[in-house]
Each structure stands twice: as structure tokens, then as C-alpha cells.
Amino acid sequence: MQNGGAAAAVQAATPEQVWQMVQTLNGQGSTQEQRRAADKWLQDYRRTPGAWATLDQLLRTEGLDETGKFFAAQSLKTKVSKDMH
């Protein structure tokens, strides 16, 4: 995928895609390369305007474990401090 395509994919991420990347980042079965790729993807995703709504949806997902809720809450906190100043 070219850079523009990658950026578009991150911009249009669903809560499920975000959660999958969080699981890859924190998963014991993930390789170092997979973790690095997931970390970069999540960092890029957090910078998108669409992350506001998706993170809110993720945070409100019933049955989401503490890791998912923490990621969503921390990401929203980061967006407030960086996007609002």
C-alpha cells in the first residue's frame, strides 16, 4: 500500500480495526515487527480527526476489557491536550 493509501486506511479506521491493532501491540503471540507496525499505525491513527468518534465508540463498547478502555481513554486524553492547544 502506498503512503496515501495507508493514510486513508488509518483515517477511515473502525473501532474493530483499532481494537485489533491494540491487541497486536499488546499480544504475546505478536512478533516484534508486528508490534512495531501496530504501534506506528496506532500513533498515526491517534492524529486523525476521525479518531475522536472512533475512540468514543470504542470506549463505549460493552464487554471491552480494561486494556481497550484504557487505550481509548488515554488516546482521548492525548487528543484533548494536543488537538485543543
C-alpha positions as CSV (number, residue, x, y, z in Angstrom):
1,M,0.0,0.0,0.0
2,Q,1.4,3.4,-0.9
3,N,1.7,6.1,1.7
4,G,-1.5,7.9,0.6
5,G,-3.4,4.6,0.8
6,A,-2.0,3.8,4.2
7,A,-3.0,7.3,5.5
8,A,-6.5,6.8,4.1
9,A,-6.8,3.4,5.7
10,V,-5.8,4.9,9.1
11,Q,-8.2,7.8,8.7
12,A,-11.2,5.5,8.0
13,A,-10.5,3.0,10.8
14,T,-13.3,1.3,12.5
15,P,-13.4,0.6,16.3
16,E,-12.8,-3.1,15.5
17,Q,-9.7,-2.3,13.4
18,V,-8.3,-0.1,16.2
19,W,-9.0,-2.8,18.8
20,Q,-7.3,-5.4,16.6
21,M,-4.2,-3.1,16.5
22,V,-4.2,-2.7,20.3
23,Q,-4.4,-6.4,20.7
24,T,-1.5,-6.9,18.2
25,L,0.6,-4.3,20.2
26,N,-0.1,-6.0,23.5
27,G,-0.4,-9.6,22.3
28,Q,2.0,-12.2,23.5
29,G,1.7,-14.0,20.1
30,S,2.8,-10.9,18.2
31,T,6.3,-10.6,16.7
32,Q,8.5,-7.5,17.4
33,E,7.9,-6.4,13.8
34,Q,4.1,-6.8,14.2
35,R,4.2,-4.8,17.4
36,R,6.2,-2.0,15.8
37,A,3.8,-1.8,12.9
38,A,0.8,-1.8,15.2
39,D,2.4,0.9,17.3
40,K,3.1,3.1,14.3
41,W,-0.4,2.5,12.9
42,L,-2.0,3.5,16.3
43,Q,0.2,6.6,16.6
44,D,-0.8,7.7,13.1
45,Y,-4.4,6.9,13.8
46,R,-4.5,9.0,17.0
47,R,-3.6,12.0,15.0
48,T,-6.6,11.8,12.7
49,P,-9.7,13.9,13.1
50,G,-11.8,10.7,12.8
51,A,-10.2,9.2,15.9
52,W,-12.4,11.4,18.1
53,A,-15.6,9.5,17.2
54,T,-14.0,6.1,16.8
55,L,-12.3,6.3,20.2
56,D,-15.6,7.3,21.8
57,Q,-17.3,4.3,20.2
58,L,-14.5,2.0,21.4
59,L,-14.7,3.4,24.9
60,R,-18.5,2.8,25.0
61,T,-18.2,-0.8,23.6
62,E,-19.8,-3.2,26.0
63,G,-17.6,-6.0,27.1
64,L,-14.4,-4.3,26.1
65,D,-11.7,-5.2,28.6
66,E,-9.6,-2.8,30.7
67,T,-6.8,-2.7,28.1
68,G,-9.2,-1.4,25.4
69,K,-10.9,1.1,27.7
70,F,-7.5,2.4,28.9
71,F,-6.2,2.8,25.3
72,A,-9.3,4.7,24.3
73,A,-9.4,6.9,27.3
74,Q,-5.7,7.6,27.2
75,S,-5.9,8.4,23.5
76,L,-8.8,10.8,24.0
77,K,-6.8,12.5,26.8
78,T,-3.8,12.9,24.5
79,K,-6.1,14.3,21.7
80,V,-7.6,16.8,24.1
81,S,-4.1,18.0,25.2
82,K,-2.6,18.1,21.7
83,D,-5.6,19.0,19.5
84,M,-7.1,21.6,21.7
85,H,-3.9,23.7,22.3
